[in-house]
Amino acid sequence: MKLKELFDNYVNSKGENKREKGKFWSSEVGSIIKGYLLPSDFFKSKKIDKTGQANIISGQAFEAEFKKILEHNEIPFKHEPRYEVKFDDITITVKPDFEFADKVIETKFPVKLATDEEYLERYQYQLELEHRCTNKKVYLGIFTHPFNLHLVEFLPDMARFNKIKKSLKDFNDFI
């Protein structure tokens, strides 16, 4: 088996979660609000291409190494705890990467360099939901190469949370 086949099999054979009306992942809310994910495509399975596979595996490797560093240093934390934000007939599953007693860190390994503000804009809806379910300070952790983690503080906003609720309710009505 060739390496590209191994990567494809690893990323695209993870057993997709079955889609259900009214159930969403916090990581996809931004795509819904920005119009990248349409109601007509919600139930369609999308295969991840070679570039996307490499990016996913790289991000997972950085996250796994950071987890090992925390464990080695005996820092208390939870890795990907599962929460749900519920309203009306909507359930959003939220799994922050790292939760500590006083904060949450959502990690990313972006391919394109950007400013802190651009990164926050890109992930604002996911970060908002992580704040709403934990009621803790949320930081966007940007992995860079060579290995480093740059933390950017996220500021929650009730107007943004209300936009999430309205957008998902409207989206769900069109599914």
N, C-alpha and C positions, 0 to 999 in steps of 0.2 A: 504494500500500500504506500502511495506517495504521501509526502508531508501535507500537501494541500488537501488531500483526501482525508487525512487524519484530522486536520483543523476543521474542515467542513463537517465531518461526522461529529466532532466534539461540540461545535457551536450549534449546528442545525438539528441535532438529534437529542436535545436536552428534554424532550417531552414538553411541548407547549402546554400551558395551562389553557383549559377549555374556556372560551369566551362566553360570558353571560351578560345579557342586558342588565344594565345597572351596576356592573362590577368593573372597576378600573384599577390600574396601578398608578401610584403617584408619579412614577417616571414617565408615563405617557400623557399626563395632563397637559404639559406644555405643547406637545404635538397636536393635541385636540384643539386647544385654544388658538394656536397659530395656523390651524387648517391643514397641517401635514397629514393628519389622520382624519379621514372623513367617515361619517356614519355608514356609507355604502361599502367601505373597506374594513369595517370593524371586525367582522367575522372571518375575513380572508387571512390565510396564513402567508407570511412573507419570508422567503428564504434570505438569509444574510449572505452577502457577497464576500469575496476573498478579502477585500480591504476592511470591511466591517468585522470579519472574523478576527483578523490580526489585531484590530483596535480593541475588540472585546477581550481577547486573550491577554493582551498587554496590560489593560486596566485591571483585570483579575489578578495578574501576577504581582503588580504593584500593591494592590489591596491585601493580598495574601501575605506579602512580605511585611507590610506595616502591622498586620495582625500578629505576626511572629515577634516583631520587635516589642509590641505592647505586652505580649505574654512573657517574653524573656525578662522584661523589666518589671513584671508582676503589677502592671497597671490594671486596676479593675475596670472592666468595660463589658458591654454586650455587643456582639457582632450580629448585625442584621436582625434585631428584634422585630417582631411583626405587630403592627397596629392597624386599626381600621378607623377611618373617619366616615361617619354615617350621617346622612341627612336625606329627607324625603325617601325616595326609593333607590338611593345611590349609596354604594359602599366603595370606598377607595382604600386599597391596601397600601400601607406605607411601611417600608423596611429601611430605616436609616442604616448606613454602613457601620458606624461606630457610635454607640451611646455610652456616655460617661455620666457620673453623678450630677454634673452641672452643665453638660453641653452635649451636642450632637455634632458629628463630623460626617458629612456626605462627600465621599471622594470621587474624583473624576481624573481621567488621564486624557485630556483633550489633544486632538491631533493638530488643530490650528491654534496658534498662540493668539491671545487676546488680552485686553485689559481686565482688571478685577471687575469693573462695572459690566463689561460685556459678558464675562462668565456668570455673574450674578443674574443678569437679564436672561441668559440662556436657561438657567436652572431654577428661576425664581419660584415657579409653581410647585415643584417638587420640594424645595426648601421650605416654602410656606406650609405645606402639609406636614412636614417633619416637625416644624415648630408647633403646629396646632395639636398634634397627637402626643407630643412629649412635654410641651410647655417649658422647653429649655432653650437656651441660646443655641443657634444653629450656625455652623461654619461650613463653608464650602472649602474642601481640601483639594487643591490642585497638585497632582503628582507631576514632577518634572524629572527629566533625565539629564545628568546623573541623579540618582535617587534623592528626592527631597519632597517635602509636603508643605506647600504654601497655603496658609489658612486665611480665608476672607470671611469676615463676619457678615451674616445676613440679617437684615432688619425686617421683621414681619410687619404686615400691613393688613388691617381688616378689610379695606377696599379690595385688595388682591384676593383675599380669601372669599369674599362675596362674589367676585368675578369667577373664581373657580367653581363655586356652587352653581351659579347661573349658567355658565358655559356647559358644565356637565349635565345639568338638567335639560338644557336645550338639545344637546347632542344626543342624550338618551331618548328624548322624545322622537328623534328622527331615525333611530335604529330600527 
